[in-house]
């Protein structure tokens, strides 16, 4: 699936479309250049899931846990600062993946050998005019 949008106010609709397609995959790999909108997309996904806590980038903490209205956990990872995959193992990333809860992972290429067998892959891109594209694939 490919989604195109030009304005941030379209992001909630995009998030609902992605959740409808990717609902069978709790682990989402979200890739894109710096500034492509990865964290902004995760915020929209969390709104659509009914997260009650404030969503912000886990750049320094590596992982943030959010809770939905129904009490479900949502995990948000930023692997940019990881020096190696051993650091991801140290925080228990495999247990998060096995939890069945949504795991949104920014900079997933830093932990490629740890990806589960099944996931939802999103590739974000933005052009100089602010036009954004998300290419989504169920793996």
Protein Blocks (a to p, Z undefined) as FASTA:
>chain_A
ZZddfbfklmmmmmmmmmmmmmmpmbdcddddehilpmmmmmmmmmmnopabdcddfkln
opacdddfkopacddddfklpmbfklmmmnommmmmmnopacddehkllmmmmpcfbdcd
ddddddfkopacdddddZZ
